Amino acid sequence: MSRSTIYRKIAEGTFPAQLKISTNGTGWHESDINRWIADPVGWRPKGEVR
């Protein structure tokens, strides 16, 4: 996916949000990405009810 697509999906709530890992760096929890890979259409943040 392109960077703009990832940012759009984060804003829509259909892709895991980034975490700040340093002054100029961001990343994701591996478990969140693995959950998204397993079910990209049905993925929701933990604790969110559909």
C-alpha positions as CSV (number, residue, x, y, z in Angstrom):
1,M,0.0,0.0,0.0
2,S,1.1,3.5,-0.6
3,R,1.8,5.8,2.3
4,S,-1.2,8.0,1.5
5,T,-3.5,4.9,1.5
6,I,-2.1,3.8,4.9
7,Y,-2.8,7.3,6.4
8,R,-6.2,7.4,4.9
9,K,-7.1,4.0,6.4
10,I,-5.7,5.1,9.8
11,A,-8.0,8.2,9.6
12,E,-11.0,6.0,8.7
13,G,-10.2,3.6,11.5
14,T,-9.6,0.6,9.2
15,F,-5.9,0.3,9.8
16,P,-3.9,0.2,13.1
17,A,-2.8,3.6,14.4
18,Q,0.8,4.5,14.6
19,L,2.9,4.7,17.8
20,K,5.6,7.3,18.3
21,I,8.8,5.3,18.9
22,S,11.3,8.2,18.7
23,T,11.5,11.9,18.0
24,N,11.2,11.3,14.2
25,G,10.0,7.8,14.0
26,T,6.7,5.9,14.3
27,G,5.8,2.2,14.2
28,W,3.1,-0.2,14.8
29,H,2.5,-3.1,17.3
30,E,3.3,-6.3,15.4
31,S,0.2,-8.0,16.8
32,D,-2.1,-5.2,15.5
33,I,-0.5,-5.6,12.0
34,N,-0.9,-9.4,12.2
35,R,-4.6,-9.0,13.1
36,W,-5.1,-6.6,10.2
37,I,-3.4,-9.0,7.8
38,A,-5.6,-11.9,9.0
39,D,-8.8,-9.9,8.4
40,P,-8.3,-6.5,6.7
41,V,-12.0,-5.9,6.0
42,G,-13.2,-6.8,9.5
43,W,-10.3,-5.3,11.5
44,R,-11.2,-2.9,14.2
45,P,-9.1,-1.5,17.1
46,K,-9.1,-3.7,20.2
47,G,-12.1,-3.0,22.4
48,E,-14.2,-1.4,19.6
49,V,-17.6,-3.0,19.1
50,R,-19.0,-3.1,15.5
